[in-house]
């Protein structure tokens, strides 16, 4: 499971859509992207937590965590695109530490973080199995991995509806929000096709983590997950 060789194409698109990334994401998620980040993080961050934002993008998940904890957490942004990390100034008064890299080769010691955040990024892992192992490795015992992403409903009819939206409706909405660059969000459907159904993802996480809380919205087309080591 994972993008495999498709990852390079996705990364190129992500690089191109940086100017409209947040705006289009808000439109295509019906304005619920911020709500889902808040729902996933609220009550799960403690003052003093050391946090890795894996696949951080601009740092939206980290900004949510900082707000929840009144700034009393230590953040490390981590993303494969340097251009994303360089565009974090609009979110943070004081820019967090940051480094570049992928899920499959996390350059940190074992059991270094209390919390790992992944907002709309795990779906872009090259190898889902390796990504899960790496995040598990860098989490402290009792730590948690908070994931917000597209969900792939287990029910066939509902899954068809979500697929229909992503393949045919989303490009229209993305174009309305982001113009010609918005059309490039059509690549998102390819990542969705390679993404496991919700139950399979939960089972995959449970191969490494002690327990998993799995919350769904939009008929299972959006997921908020907490995996506990």
C-alpha positions as CSV (number, residue, x, y, z in Angstrom):
1,X,0.0,0.0,0.0
2,X,1.2,3.5,-0.8
3,X,1.9,5.6,-3.9
4,X,5.0,3.8,-5.0
5,X,6.3,5.2,-8.2
6,X,3.3,7.5,-8.5
7,X,4.8,9.6,-5.6
8,X,7.0,11.6,-7.9
9,X,4.1,12.8,-10.0
10,X,2.2,13.8,-6.9
11,X,5.1,15.7,-5.4
12,X,5.5,17.7,-8.7
13,X,1.8,18.7,-8.5
14,X,2.1,19.6,-4.8
15,X,5.0,21.9,-5.7
16,X,2.9,23.6,-8.4
17,X,-0.3,24.2,-6.4
18,X,1.4,25.9,-3.4
19,X,-0.1,29.3,-4.3
20,X,-3.7,28.0,-4.1
21,X,-3.3,25.0,-1.8
22,X,-5.1,26.2,1.3
23,X,-7.9,28.0,-0.5
24,X,-8.7,25.0,-2.8
25,X,-8.5,22.5,0.1
26,X,-11.1,24.6,2.0
27,X,-13.5,24.6,-1.0
28,X,-13.2,20.9,-1.9
29,X,-13.7,19.9,1.8
30,X,-16.9,22.0,2.0
31,X,-15.0,24.3,4.5
32,X,-14.6,21.4,6.9
33,X,-10.8,21.0,6.8
34,X,-10.2,23.3,9.8
35,X,-13.1,21.7,11.7
36,X,-11.6,18.2,11.1
37,X,-8.2,19.3,12.3
38,X,-9.7,20.8,15.5
39,X,-11.8,17.7,16.2
40,X,-8.9,15.4,15.8
41,X,-6.5,17.4,18.0
42,X,-8.7,18.8,20.7
43,X,-8.2,17.0,24.0
44,X,-5.2,15.0,22.8
45,X,-2.4,17.6,23.2
46,X,-0.8,18.4,26.6
47,X,1.3,21.4,27.5
48,X,5.0,20.5,27.0
49,X,4.4,17.9,24.4
50,X,7.1,17.4,21.8
51,X,5.4,17.2,18.4
52,X,6.4,16.0,15.0
53,X,4.2,17.3,12.2
54,X,4.8,14.7,9.5
55,X,3.9,15.8,6.1
56,X,3.4,19.3,7.6
57,X,2.9,21.3,4.5
58,X,2.5,24.9,5.7
59,X,2.0,23.7,9.3
60,X,-1.8,23.9,9.6
61,X,-2.0,20.9,12.0
62,X,0.8,22.4,14.1
63,X,-0.9,25.8,14.3
64,X,-4.1,24.0,15.5
65,X,-2.0,22.2,18.2
66,X,-0.3,25.4,19.3
67,X,-3.7,27.1,19.6
68,X,-5.2,24.2,21.6
69,X,-2.1,24.2,24.0
70,X,-1.8,28.0,24.2
71,X,1.6,27.8,22.6
72,X,3.0,25.5,25.3
73,X,4.3,22.7,22.9
74,X,7.5,22.1,21.0
75,X,7.0,21.7,17.2
76,X,9.1,20.1,14.5
77,X,7.7,20.6,10.9
78,X,8.7,17.8,8.5
79,X,7.8,17.7,4.8
80,X,9.3,16.5,1.6
81,X,8.9,19.9,0.0
82,X,11.2,22.7,1.1
83,X,8.9,25.2,-0.7
84,X,6.0,24.2,1.6
85,X,8.1,24.7,4.8
86,X,9.3,28.1,3.5
87,X,5.7,29.3,3.3
88,X,4.9,28.9,7.0
89,X,5.4,32.6,8.0
90,X,1.7,33.4,7.6
91,X,0.7,30.9,10.3
92,X,3.4,31.4,12.9
93,X,4.7,34.5,14.7
94,X,7.7,32.4,15.7
95,X,8.6,29.9,13.0
96,X,9.0,26.3,14.4
97,X,12.0,24.2,13.6
98,X,11.7,22.4,10.3
99,X,13.4,19.8,8.2
100,X,12.8,18.0,4.9
101,X,12.2,14.3,4.4
102,X,9.7,11.5,3.7
103,X,7.6,9.2,5.9
104,X,9.7,6.2,5.0
105,X,13.0,7.6,6.4
106,X,12.3,9.8,9.4
107,X,15.6,11.3,10.6
108,X,15.0,11.2,14.3
109,X,15.9,8.9,17.2
110,X,13.6,6.2,18.6
111,X,10.9,7.4,21.0
112,X,11.6,11.1,20.6
113,X,8.1,12.5,20.2
114,X,5.0,12.6,22.4
115,X,2.7,13.2,19.4
116,X,2.9,12.9,15.7
117,X,0.5,14.9,13.5
118,X,-0.3,14.0,9.9
119,X,-2.9,16.3,8.2
120,X,-3.9,15.2,4.7
121,X,-0.4,13.8,4.1
122,X,-0.3,10.1,5.1
123,X,-2.2,9.2,1.9
124,X,0.8,10.4,0.0
125,X,3.2,8.0,1.6
126,X,5.4,6.0,-0.8
127,X,5.0,2.9,1.3
128,X,2.2,2.9,3.9
129,X,3.7,0.0,5.8
130,X,7.1,1.6,6.2
131,X,5.5,5.0,7.1
132,X,3.5,3.4,9.9
133,X,6.6,1.6,11.2
134,X,8.7,4.8,11.1
135,X,6.1,6.9,13.0
136,X,5.7,4.1,15.6
137,X,9.5,4.1,16.1
138,X,9.9,7.8,16.8
139,X,6.9,8.0,19.2
140,X,7.5,7.6,22.9
141,X,5.7,4.8,24.7
142,X,2.2,6.0,25.3
143,X,2.5,8.5,22.5
144,X,-0.1,9.1,19.9
145,X,-0.4,9.6,16.2
146,X,-3.2,12.0,15.1
147,X,-4.2,11.6,11.5
148,X,-6.6,13.7,9.5
149,X,-7.2,12.6,5.9
150,X,-9.6,11.6,3.2
151,X,-11.5,8.5,4.2
152,X,-12.4,5.6,1.9
153,X,-15.8,4.3,3.0
154,X,-16.2,0.6,3.6
155,X,-19.7,0.5,2.1
156,X,-19.5,0.0,-1.7
157,X,-22.3,2.4,-2.6
158,X,-21.0,5.2,-0.3
159,X,-17.5,4.6,-1.6
160,X,-18.8,5.0,-5.2
161,X,-20.3,8.3,-4.2
162,X,-17.1,9.6,-2.7
163,X,-15.1,8.4,-5.8
164,X,-17.6,10.1,-8.1
165,X,-17.2,13.4,-6.3
166,X,-13.4,13.2,-6.2
167,X,-13.1,12.2,-9.9
168,X,-15.7,14.4,-11.5
169,X,-17.0,17.1,-9.2
170,X,-13.8,18.1,-7.4
171,X,-12.0,19.3,-10.5
172,X,-14.9,21.8,-11.2
173,X,-14.9,23.0,-7.6
174,X,-11.1,23.3,-7.5
175,X,-11.1,25.3,-10.8
176,X,-13.7,27.7,-9.4
177,X,-11.5,28.2,-6.3
178,X,-8.0,28.2,-7.8
179,X,-8.3,28.7,-11.6
180,X,-6.0,26.7,-13.8
181,X,-3.8,25.6,-10.9
182,X,-6.9,24.3,-9.2
183,X,-7.4,21.8,-12.0
184,X,-4.2,20.1,-10.9
185,X,-6.1,18.9,-7.8
186,X,-7.5,16.2,-10.0
187,X,-4.3,14.3,-9.2
188,X,-5.8,13.8,-5.7
189,X,-8.1,11.1,-7.2
190,X,-5.1,9.0,-8.1
191,X,-3.9,9.0,-4.5
192,X,-7.4,8.1,-3.3
193,X,-7.5,5.0,-5.5
194,X,-4.4,3.7,-3.9
195,X,-5.6,4.5,-0.4
196,X,-7.0,1.6,1.7
197,X,-10.6,1.4,2.9
198,X,-11.2,2.8,6.4
199,X,-11.4,-0.6,8.0
200,X,-8.2,-1.8,6.3
201,X,-6.4,1.3,7.4
202,X,-7.6,0.8,11.0
203,X,-6.4,-2.9,10.8
204,X,-3.0,-1.8,9.4
205,X,-2.5,0.7,12.2
206,X,-3.4,-1.9,14.8
207,X,-0.6,-4.2,13.5
208,X,1.8,-1.7,15.2
209,X,-0.3,0.4,17.7
210,X,-2.0,-0.7,20.9
211,X,-5.3,1.0,20.1
212,X,-6.9,3.2,17.5
213,X,-9.7,5.7,17.7
214,X,-11.4,6.1,14.3
215,X,-13.8,9.0,13.8
216,X,-15.6,9.6,10.5
217,X,-17.4,12.5,8.8
218,X,-19.0,13.1,5.4
219,X,-20.3,9.5,5.2
220,X,-16.8,8.2,5.8
221,X,-15.2,10.4,3.2
222,X,-13.2,12.2,5.9
223,X,-11.4,10.5,8.8
224,X,-9.9,11.7,12.1
225,X,-7.7,9.0,13.7
226,X,-5.8,8.7,16.9
227,X,-3.4,5.7,17.1
228,X,-1.8,5.0,20.5
229,X,1.5,3.4,21.0
